[in-house]
Amino acid sequence: MNVTKREYEAYLDTMDTVTILVPYEGEMPTAFFLMERNEQIQLPIARTIHLPTMQKYECITTLPIEIGKPYEIIDSRSRRTDLQIGAVIRTPEFDQLFFYTGSDLGVTLTDTETIFKLWAPSAIEAKVKLLHPETKEEKMKEMVRGEKGVWTWCEPQDLDGCLYTYLVRINGTWAEAVDPYARALTANSEYGMIINLTRSTQPIAPRPALAALTDAIIYETHIRDFSISPHSGIKAKGTYHAFTEENTTTSNGYSTGVSYLKELGVTHIELLPVNDYGGVDEMNPLKEYNWGYNPLYFNVPEGSYSSNPSDGYTRVNELKKLISTLHQNGMRVILDVVYNHVYVRETSSFEKLVPGYYFRHDYYGMPSNGTGVGNDLASERNMVRKFIIDSISYWLTEFQVDGFRFDLMGILDIQTMNAIRALADKTDPTILLLGEGWDLNTPLPYDQKATLYNAEKIPGIAQFNDQFRDYVKGSTFNIYDRGYALGHLHRKNDVKQSLSGSVAYEKYGKYLFAEPFQSINYVESHDNHTLWDKMSKCNHYETDIIRQKRHTLATSMVLLAQGIPFLHSGQEFYRTKFGVENSYKDPDYINQLDWQRREKFDGNIQFIQKLIRFRKQEMALRLPSRSHIQQHVRFLQTSEAVIAYHLTHIKEFSQWNDLLLAFNNDLKEQEFVLPDGNRWRVLLKDQCFFDKGEEEEVVSSYKVPPLSVLILGRE
């Protein structure tokens, strides 16, 4: 029948409920029938609802409906319509009935055949369109429906390099889409590209050793920001290749690029999204800018960072070489992944191939928007969860990445996150998984959300500690709110909890996390104002020198706290985005790493390097468990401006029996009383570390210089 001229509409909303919508036009129907092999089977009307422009009939069917098979409805007026797939697609029954557990979705390529498999259970027909990579000559192949709604086509030849899309007929309409399981694409995501990954020529160096997750020091950056500055000294600016150039410098001889990262001493480089995303023309990437949180295809390296975005192998090999180079230089790689939404729901392959399934809908059947970008992926559904896990598995095995940062993780469900942790553990238990555990307004029960306040239910996942951020820096969402490092004096107890990994250093205190590795401690990230820009507003009355001291104090607290420290690239040289709060699509001059600023503030960089080195030397700053923190962490009674953080009886973790870290957020030096016992040695004062044997010895009391951290040791 001609679906463009439906006189009324009928939808399968549950496995035994048909909803029929009839406009108020003349005589209204009194009965409906389901056509089965030319036999009319009456659909009893369970309820009639009068709507403003139409009448809604809820009918019951006792005949098992075979999804993927065409049906017609005929009414008492002898008018016909097709039975469309409706809300049934979001029911648990549908989810279980069509749950496919095979590992072969997408394209499987051998020397003799190419096999296509597509999950599209609501489709009546499915085809694969093959295109010659040069002539674009098309061939259409009819796919065969199999179990669990999986369609298959086997081409008896090696189609390496061939382009392809899928076409499906659903609810009477044909839709064309790129394979969501594609591993390569042409430029700007026009077609999927078939590649044989066994022919990928780029080996990847083994991941550097990591004894414990709390040994991690994360440095967040963006592929383009990292090198695009004209002063970076890097040739392949804004690309994957930039991370493979070594021994690069500014014109004045200061290290840049990977050499700079190696000198800094961080252990993990967290890259903003590198999978295929929208918002940038891959053939003219410098005309536009984007952070990359517009995901299109989750298993394909982004083309705008590649020297040849039209070639699938080039994208794969260049990203692999980036990862390998960082591994060779002692750094692991974390990918920022965005499994919470897609760029545009309506045009996404998910929605075209299985309409209504992949996304959450509210009580009224409307797409939910907890992410704030128009759609929420329904990770709790079997085939969405499977897609996410398959994608993570691909990045782990093919690219040998070392961790994942889950954007808006609170949209995802606990079961999915725990399944990802189990998968990662099979590869390497030191794979680091971290996420934004914000509680967002999405139709998923609170106790199923992967949020901060469900941290105990996802014990293998680290989370961004917004309490640490706000207590040390001040509220992210109130630019004039000041935290401890910026001069606020009224939340010292909260800061103490944050410094101790938010696991309750007092045995019966409140805690956010079960174990310290779950706490990602930070005061700045790509989101929101940089710390320097925030201080330019809320501490505008202070001089640049004072603000620099406060900035360094905040970064010192990040690096000396229990848990996992996280630095935003450029934070160590007071990065500014010129007051722009949300720079996700702003020009390069706003977002680029300013390597001239790196030259200007080299002194502070050297201090941060030394703090990182000290953290690596002192396992007492990286205690492995809550019980260790409760055993060894104490805080002294001090003046209002000072927080004195005492690590006691730590000989099994340190060359010292005790360490004392005192922070002073005041403009004046502050004296505090030392614990009784042996003499203390001054290890750090006024940003100066003292060598063994050269330390000043002190007893009874000592003064902390203004706006600084003091470290003492006792044998």
C-alpha positions in Angstrom: 0.0 0.0 0.0 1.0 3.6 -0.4 2.2 4.7 3.0 2.4 8.4 2.0 -1.5 8.4 1.9 -2.4 6.6 5.1 -6.0 7.5 6.1 -5.2 6.5 9.7 -2.2 5.0 11.5 -1.7 1.9 13.5 1.3 1.1 15.8 2.5 -1.9 17.6 3.2 -0.5 21.1 3.6 -3.7 23.1 3.8 -7.3 21.9 0.0 -7.5 22.4 -1.2 -3.9 22.1 -2.0 -2.1 18.8 -2.6 1.6 19.1 -4.7 3.1 16.3 -5.1 6.9 15.6 -8.1 7.9 13.4 -8.6 11.6 12.4 -12.1 13.0 13.0 -13.3 12.8 9.4 -16.9 11.6 8.7 -17.9 8.2 10.0 -15.7 6.7 12.7 -14.8 3.1 12.7 -16.4 0.7 15.2 -14.0 -2.3 14.7 -10.5 -3.2 13.6 -9.0 -6.3 12.1 -5.5 -7.6 11.7 -4.9 -9.2 8.3 -3.1 -12.5 8.5 -2.7 -14.6 5.3 -5.9 -12.9 3.9 -7.7 -13.8 7.1 -9.3 -11.0 9.2 -8.6 -11.4 12.9 -10.6 -9.0 15.0 -8.7 -6.7 17.4 -10.8 -6.1 20.5 -10.9 -2.4 21.5 -9.7 -2.2 25.1 -10.0 1.6 25.4 -11.0 4.6 23.4 -9.5 8.1 24.1 -10.8 11.3 22.6 -7.9 13.6 21.5 -8.3 17.1 20.0 -7.8 16.1 16.4 -8.2 12.3 16.4 -9.5 9.3 18.2 -7.1 6.9 19.8 -8.0 3.2 20.1 -6.0 0.8 22.2 -6.6 -2.7 20.8 -5.5 -6.1 22.0 -4.1 -8.8 19.8 -3.9 -12.4 20.8 -2.1 -13.3 17.6 1.7 -13.3 18.1 3.1 -10.5 15.9 6.3 -11.4 14.1 8.4 -8.3 14.0 10.1 -7.8 10.6 7.0 -9.1 8.8 4.5 -6.8 7.1 1.0 -6.6 8.5 -2.1 -4.6 7.5 -5.0 -3.3 9.6 -8.5 -3.0 8.1 -11.3 -1.2 9.9 -15.1 -1.5 9.8 -15.1 1.0 6.9 -12.9 -1.3 4.9 -10.1 1.2 5.0 -6.6 -0.2 5.3 -3.3 0.9 6.8 0.0 -0.8 7.5 1.0 -1.8 11.0 4.0 0.2 12.0 6.5 -0.5 14.7 5.8 1.8 17.6 6.8 1.9 21.3 7.1 -1.9 21.3 10.7 -1.3 20.3 11.4 0.1 23.8 9.8 -2.8 25.8 11.8 -5.3 27.8 10.2 -8.1 25.7 11.5 -6.7 22.5 14.9 -6.1 24.1 15.2 -9.7 25.2 13.7 -11.2 22.1 16.2 -9.5 19.8 19.3 -9.5 22.0 22.1 -10.7 19.7 25.3 -11.8 21.4 27.5 -12.5 18.4 30.8 -10.7 18.0 30.5 -10.3 14.2 28.3 -7.2 13.6 29.8 -4.9 11.0 32.1 -6.2 8.3 34.3 -9.3 8.6 37.0 -9.5 5.9 39.1 -12.4 4.8 41.2 -13.0 1.7 38.3 -14.8 0.0 35.1 -13.2 1.3 33.5 -10.1 2.9 30.6 -10.7 5.3 28.3 -7.9 6.3 26.1 -8.2 9.4 23.5 -5.6 10.4 21.2 -5.6 13.5 17.9 -4.1 12.2 15.1 -6.2 13.7 12.3 -3.8 12.8 13.2 -3.7 9.1 11.1 -5.5 6.5 13.9 -5.4 4.0 17.7 -4.6 4.1 20.3 -4.0 1.5 24.0 -3.2 1.4 25.1 -0.7 -1.2 28.7 -1.2 -2.4 30.6 1.6 -4.1 33.8 1.4 -6.0 36.3 3.7 -4.1 37.3 5.6 -7.3 34.5 5.4 -9.8 31.7 5.3 -7.2 30.0 2.7 -9.3 27.1 1.2 -7.2 26.0 -2.4 -6.6 23.0 -3.2 -4.5 22.9 -6.5 -2.6 19.8 -7.9 -0.9 20.6 -9.0 2.7 19.1 -12.0 4.3 17.3 -11.8 7.6 18.5 -14.2 10.3 18.0 -14.8 14.0 17.6 -11.9 16.4 16.9 -9.4 13.6 20.4 -9.7 12.1 20.7 -9.2 8.4 23.6 -10.8 6.5 25.2 -10.5 3.0 28.3 -12.5 2.1 30.2 -11.3 -0.9 32.6 -14.0 -2.2 35.6 -11.7 -2.6 38.0 -9.5 -0.7 36.4 -6.0 -0.8 39.3 -4.2 0.9 39.0 -0.5 0.2 35.4 -0.7 -1.0 32.8 1.8 0.2 29.4 0.9 1.6 26.2 1.9 3.3 23.1 0.1 4.4 19.5 0.6 3.3 16.5 -0.5 5.4 12.8 -0.4 4.9 11.0 0.3 8.1 7.3 1.4 8.5 7.0 1.7 4.8 10.0 4.0 4.3 13.5 3.4 3.1 16.4 4.9 5.0 20.1 4.9 4.1 22.8 4.9 6.8 26.5 4.3 7.4 27.3 1.2 9.4 27.4 2.2 13.2 30.1 -0.6 13.5 32.2 0.9 10.7 35.9 1.1 11.5 36.8 3.4 8.6 35.1 6.2 6.7 35.5 8.5 3.8 35.9 12.2 4.5 33.1 13.8 6.4 31.5 10.4 7.2 29.8 10.0 3.8 30.5 6.3 3.4 31.8 3.4 5.4 35.1 2.1 4.1 36.1 -1.6 4.3 39.5 -2.2 5.8 41.4 -5.3 6.9 43.0 -4.4 10.2 45.5 -7.3 9.8 47.0 -5.1 7.1 47.4 -2.1 9.3 51.1 -1.5 9.2 51.7 0.5 12.4 52.8 -1.5 15.4 52.1 -0.2 18.9 54.8 -0.2 21.7 53.8 -1.9 24.9 52.0 0.2 27.5 54.3 1.5 30.3 54.2 -0.2 33.6 51.8 1.0 36.3 51.9 -0.6 39.7 48.7 0.9 41.1 45.9 3.2 39.8 46.8 5.8 42.4 50.2 6.1 40.7 48.5 7.8 37.7 49.0 11.5 37.0 46.6 12.6 34.3 47.2 15.4 31.8 44.2 16.4 29.6 44.7 17.9 26.2 43.1 18.2 22.8 44.8 17.0 19.6 44.6 20.3 17.8 45.1 22.6 20.9 48.4 20.8 21.7 50.3 21.8 18.6 48.4 24.4 16.5 50.2 27.4 18.0 52.7 29.0 15.5 55.2 28.9 18.4 54.9 25.2 19.1 58.0 24.3 17.0 56.0 21.4 15.6 55.6 20.8 11.9 52.4 18.7 11.7 50.4 21.2 13.6 46.9 20.2 14.8 47.3 16.5 13.8 47.9 13.1 15.2 51.4 13.4 13.7 52.2 16.3 16.1 52.5 13.8 19.0 55.1 11.7 17.1 57.5 14.6 16.6 60.2 14.5 19.3 62.8 17.0 20.6 60.6 19.9 19.4 61.2 23.4 20.9 60.1 27.0 20.8 62.3 29.4 18.9 64.0 30.2 22.2 64.9 26.5 22.9 62.2 25.6 25.4 60.8 22.1 25.0 57.4 21.6 23.5 55.2 18.7 22.4 55.9 15.1 23.6 59.4 16.1 24.9 57.7 18.7 27.1 55.2 16.1 28.4 58.0 13.7 29.2 60.0 16.3 31.1 56.9 17.3 33.0 56.6 13.7 34.3 52.9 12.9 33.9 51.9 9.3 33.5 48.7 9.5 31.4 47.7 11.7 28.5 44.0 12.1 28.3 42.9 13.1 24.8 39.6 14.9 24.2 37.5 12.8 21.7 39.4 11.3 18.8 36.5 9.2 17.4 34.7 10.6 14.3 32.6 13.7 15.2 30.6 16.4 13.5 31.1 20.2 13.4 34.4 20.3 11.5 34.9 19.9 7.7 37.5 17.2 7.5 38.7 18.4 4.2 39.1 22.0 5.5 39.7 21.5 9.2 41.1 24.9 10.0 37.9 26.7 8.9 36.1 25.4 12.0 37.0 24.2 15.5 35.4 21.8 17.9 36.2 19.9 21.1 34.7 16.8 19.6 31.7 16.1 21.8 29.5 15.7 18.6 29.9 11.9 18.1 29.0 10.4 14.7 30.8 7.1 14.5 32.3 5.7 17.7 34.9 3.3 16.2 36.6 5.5 13.6 39.5 7.9 14.3 38.5 11.5 13.6 39.5 12.6 10.1 40.2 16.3 10.7 43.4 15.3 12.7 44.7 13.1 9.9 47.0 13.9 7.0 44.5 12.0 4.7 41.0 12.0 6.0 39.7 10.1 2.9 41.8 7.0 3.6 40.7 4.7 6.4 44.2 3.1 6.8 45.9 6.5 7.2 43.6 7.5 10.1 44.1 4.2 11.9 47.9 4.1 11.4 48.4 7.7 12.5 46.4 7.3 15.7 48.2 4.1 16.4 51.6 5.8 15.9 50.5 8.6 18.3 49.7 6.0 21.0 52.9 4.1 20.3 55.0 7.2 20.6 53.5 8.1 23.9 54.0 4.6 25.2 57.7 4.7 24.1 58.1 7.9 26.1 56.6 6.4 29.3 53.1 7.7 29.0 49.8 5.9 28.8 46.8 7.1 26.8 43.3 7.7 28.0 40.5 8.4 25.4 37.7 10.7 26.2 34.6 8.8 25.0 31.1 10.1 24.5 28.7 7.1 24.8 25.9 9.3 26.3 24.5 10.9 23.2 25.0 11.4 19.4 25.5 14.6 17.4 21.9 14.7 15.9 19.5 11.9 16.9 17.3 12.2 13.8 20.1 11.8 11.3 22.2 9.3 13.3 22.7 5.8 12.0 21.2 4.4 15.2 17.9 6.2 14.6 17.8 5.4 10.9 18.5 1.7 11.3 16.4 0.9 14.4 14.1 3.9 14.9 13.2 4.6 18.5 15.4 1.9 20.1 18.8 3.4 20.9 17.5 6.5 22.7 15.6 7.1 25.9 12.1 8.5 25.8 10.1 10.1 28.5 6.7 9.1 29.8 5.0 10.9 27.0 7.1 9.2 24.3 9.3 12.2 23.6 13.2 11.9 23.4 14.7 12.7 26.8 17.4 15.3 27.1 19.4 14.8 30.2 22.6 15.5 28.3 21.4 18.9 27.2 22.2 18.2 23.6 18.9 16.7 22.5 19.2 13.0 23.1 20.3 10.4 25.7 21.6 7.0 24.6 19.7 4.2 26.5 22.8 2.2 27.7 20.5 0.0 29.8 19.1 -1.7 26.7 20.8 -4.8 25.6 22.0 -3.8 22.2 23.0 -0.3 23.2 25.1 -1.8 26.1 26.5 -4.4 23.7 27.5 -1.6 21.2 29.3 0.3 23.9 31.1 -2.7 25.2 32.0 -3.9 21.7 33.4 -0.4 21.0 35.5 -0.3 24.2 36.8 -3.8 23.4 37.8 -2.6 19.9 39.8 0.4 21.2 41.4 -1.8 23.9 42.5 -4.5 21.5 43.2 -2.8 18.2 44.6 0.5 19.5 45.9 -0.7 22.9 44.7 2.3 24.8 45.2 2.5 28.5 42.0 4.0 29.8 38.7 5.8 29.1 37.2 9.0 30.4 33.4 8.7 30.2 31.8 12.0 29.3 28.6 12.6 31.3 28.9 9.2 32.8 25.8 9.8 35.0 23.7 9.2 31.8 25.0 5.7 31.7 23.8 2.8 33.8 25.7 1.0 36.5 25.5 -2.5 34.9 27.1 -1.2 31.7 30.0 0.5 33.6 30.7 -2.6 35.7 30.7 -4.7 32.5 33.2 -2.3 31.0 35.4 -2.7 34.2 35.2 -6.5 33.9 36.2 -6.3 30.2 39.2 -4.0 31.0 40.3 -6.2 33.8 40.7 -9.1 31.4 43.1 -7.0 29.4 45.0 -5.3 32.2 43.6 -4.4 35.7 45.5 -1.1 35.6 43.4 0.1 32.7 42.0 3.4 34.2 38.3 4.1 33.9 37.1 7.5 35.0 34.0 9.5 34.4 31.8 12.5 35.1 29.3 11.1 37.7 26.9 14.0 37.5 23.2 13.2 38.3 21.3 14.3 35.2 17.6 14.4 34.4 17.3 11.3 32.3 14.5 8.7 32.7 16.7 6.1 34.4 16.1 5.1 38.0 18.4 6.9 40.5 19.8 3.7 41.8 20.8 2.6 38.3 22.7 5.7 37.4 26.5 5.7 37.3 26.8 8.8 39.5 29.0 10.1 42.2 26.5 9.1 44.9 26.4 5.5 43.6 30.2 5.2 43.6 30.1 2.2 45.9 28.0 0.3 43.2 30.7 0.9 40.6 33.8 0.3 42.7 36.2 -0.1 39.8 35.4 3.3 38.3 37.1 6.6 39.3 35.1 9.8 39.2 35.8 13.5 38.9 35.6 14.8 42.4 33.6 18.0 42.1 33.8 18.5 45.9 37.6 18.7 45.7 37.3 21.1 42.8 34.8 23.4 44.5 36.3 23.3 48.0 39.8 24.1 46.8 39.0 26.5 43.9 35.4 27.6 44.5 32.2 26.9 42.7 32.5 26.3 38.9 29.0 27.7 38.4 29.5 30.9 40.4 32.6 32.7 39.1 32.8 34.9 42.2 32.8 32.0 44.7 36.2 31.4 46.2 37.5 28.1 47.6 40.4 27.6 50.1 43.3 28.3 47.7 41.6 31.5 46.5 41.4 32.8 50.1 38.1 31.4 51.5 38.5 30.2 55.1 35.2 28.6 56.0 35.3 25.1 54.6 38.6 23.7 56.0 37.1 20.4 57.2 35.7 19.8 53.7 39.2 20.5 52.2 40.7 18.0 54.7 38.3 15.3 53.5 39.2 16.2 49.9 43.0 16.0 50.6 42.5 12.5 52.1 40.9 11.1 49.0 37.3 11.8 50.1 37.2 8.3 51.8 36.8 9.6 55.4 40.2 9.8 57.0 38.3 9.5 60.3 36.9 6.0 60.5 33.3 7.0 61.1 33.2 10.2 59.0 31.2 10.9 55.9 32.8 9.8 52.6 32.2 10.1 48.9 34.3 7.1 47.7 35.1 3.7 48.9 38.7 3.8 47.9 41.2 6.6 47.1 41.7 5.7 43.4 38.1 6.6 42.8 38.8 10.3 43.5 40.0 12.3 40.4 41.3 15.4 42.1 41.3 18.5 39.9 40.7 22.3 39.9 40.6 22.8 36.1 39.6 20.9 33.0 38.6 21.8 29.4 35.1 22.6 30.7 34.3 26.0 32.2 36.7 28.8 33.0 40.4 28.0 33.5 41.6 28.6 37.0 43.5 31.7 35.9 40.4 33.2 34.2 38.2 32.5 37.3 40.7 34.2 39.5 40.9 37.2 37.2 37.2 37.7 38.1 36.9 36.6 41.7 40.3 37.7 42.9 40.5 40.7 40.5 41.6 43.0 43.4 44.9 41.0 43.8 48.1 41.5 41.8 49.1 39.0 39.1 51.9 37.8 41.4 49.5 37.0 44.2 47.1 35.2 41.9 50.0 33.2 40.5 50.8 32.1 44.0 47.2 31.1 44.7 47.1 29.2 41.4 50.2 27.3 42.2 48.9 26.6 45.7 45.7 25.0 44.2 47.8 22.9 41.7 50.0 21.8 44.6 47.0 20.6 46.5 45.9 18.5 43.5 49.4 16.9 43.3 49.8 16.2 47.0 46.3 14.9 47.8 45.4 11.2 48.2 43.7 9.9 45.0 44.6 10.5 41.4 45.7 14.0 40.3 44.4 15.5 37.1 45.9 18.5 35.3 44.4 20.5 32.4 47.1 21.1 29.8 48.6 24.5 30.3 47.5 24.7 33.9 51.1 24.5 35.0 51.7 27.8 33.1 48.5 29.6 34.2 46.5 28.8 31.0 44.0 31.4 29.9 41.2 31.3 27.4 40.8 35.1 27.7 37.7 34.8 29.9 35.8 32.4 27.6 33.9 29.9 29.7 32.7 27.4 27.1 35.3 27.4 24.3 34.0 24.2 22.6 33.9 25.8 19.1 35.9 29.0 19.5 38.9 29.8 17.3 42.4 28.4 17.8 43.7 31.6 19.4 41.3 30.9 22.3 41.9 27.2 22.7 45.5 26.7 21.6 48.3 25.8 24.1 50.3 29.1 24.3 53.9 27.9 24.1 55.1 31.5 24.6 53.3 31.4 27.9 55.2 28.2 28.6 58.4 30.1 28.1 57.3 33.0 30.3 56.4 30.8 33.3 59.1 28.2 33.0 59.9 28.7 36.7 56.5 27.5 37.8 56.6 24.6 35.4 59.9 23.5 37.0 58.3 23.6 40.4 55.3 21.5 39.2 57.8 19.0 37.7 59.5 18.7 41.1 56.1 18.2 42.8 55.3 15.5 40.4 58.7 13.9 41.0 58.2 14.1 44.8 54.7 12.5 44.4 56.3 9.6 42.4 59.0 9.2 45.1 56.6 9.2 48.0 54.2 6.3 48.0 52.7 7.8 51.2 51.1 10.4 48.9 49.5 7.5 46.9 48.1 5.3 49.7 46.4 2.3 48.1 43.3 2.0 50.3 40.8 3.7 52.6 42.1 1.6 55.5 45.7 2.9 54.9 44.4 6.4 54.8 42.5 6.0 58.1 45.6 4.5 59.6 48.1 7.1 58.5 46.4 10.4 57.8 45.9 13.0 60.5 45.3 16.8 60.5 46.8 19.1 63.0 45.1 21.9 64.9 46.3 25.1 63.3 45.4 28.7 62.7 42.5 29.5 60.5 44.6 29.9 57.3 46.6 26.8 57.6 45.8 23.2 56.8 48.5 20.8 58.1 48.2 17.3 56.7 50.2 14.8 58.7 51.2 11.4 57.3 52.3 9.4 60.3 54.1 6.0 60.7 54.6 5.6 57.0 58.0 3.9 57.0 56.7 1.1 54.8 55.8 3.6 52.1 58.6 6.2 52.5 62.1 7.0 53.5 60.5 9.1 56.3 58.6 7.9 59.3 56.4 11.0 59.1 55.6 13.6 56.5 53.9 16.9 57.2 52.4 19.0 54.4 51.2 22.5 55.5 49.2 24.7 53.2 48.8 28.5 53.9 46.2 30.5 52.0 47.0 33.8 53.7 49.0 36.7 52.5 51.1 36.5 55.7 53.3 33.7 57.1 51.6 31.5 59.6 53.2 29.7 62.5 51.9 26.3 63.7 52.9 23.8 66.4 54.7 20.6 65.3 53.9 17.2 66.7 56.1 16.1 69.6 59.0 13.9 68.9 62.2 13.9 66.9 63.4 16.9 64.9 61.8 17.6 61.6 63.6 18.4 58.4 62.4 21.0 55.9 62.0 19.3 52.5 60.1 22.1 50.6 59.8 25.8 51.4 59.0 28.7 49.1 59.0 26.4 46.1 62.5 25.2 46.9 63.2 21.5 47.4 66.2 20.8 49.6 68.6 17.9 48.8 69.2 15.1 51.3 71.5 16.4 54.1 70.9 20.0 53.3 67.6 20.3 55.0 67.0 22.8 57.8 66.2 21.0 61.1 63.3 22.3 63.2 61.5 21.5 66.5 58.4 22.6 68.3 57.0 25.1 65.8 57.5 26.5 62.3 56.2 29.2 60.0 54.6 28.5 56.6 55.4 31.2 54.1 52.4 33.1 52.5 50.4 31.4 49.8 52.5 28.3 49.7 53.0 24.7 50.7 55.6 23.6 53.2 56.7 20.0 53.4 58.6 18.6 56.4 59.9 15.1 57.0 60.8 13.2 60.2 62.9 10.0 60.4 
